[in-house]
C-alpha cells in the first residue's frame, strides 16, 4: 500500500498538475451558451411537444434565457472542490 498525503488520498499518484493549462484551455471552450441541459422530472409530465422517432419518448426543447446564461457565466468555482477545478 502506498503512503500518500491526505491531499492526494483520492487521486493517488494520478493527479497531473502539468495539465493545468490544458484544462483551462478546454474549459474556456465550454461557455454556458453551448451547454445542453437535460432535466428529467415528473413535474414536466404532459408538457412535451415532440416524440423521438426511434424510441417514442416524449420530449421538448427550449432555449435558456439570457438571465440564466449570465448567471452560469458569472458563477464561481466552489472552494470545496479539488484545486484543479478551482481554476
C-alpha positions, 0 to 999 in steps of 0.5 A, a space after each residue: 500500500 502506498 503512503 500518500 498525503 491526505 491531499 492526494 488520498 483520492 487521486 493517488 499518484 494520478 493527479 497531473 498538475 502539468 495539465 493545468 493549462 490544458 484544462 483551462 484551455 478546454 474549459 474556456 471552450 465550454 461557455 454556458 451558451 453551448 451547454 445542453 441541459 437535460 432535466 428529467 422530472 415528473 413535474 414536466 409530465 404532459 408538457 412535451 411537444 415532440 416524440 423521438 422517432 426511434 424510441 417514442 419518448 416524449 420530449 421538448 426543447 427550449 432555449 435558456 434565457 439570457 438571465 440564466 446564461 449570465 448567471 452560469 457565466 458569472 458563477 464561481 468555482 466552489 472552494 470545496 472542490 479539488 484545486 484543479 477545478 478551482 481554476 
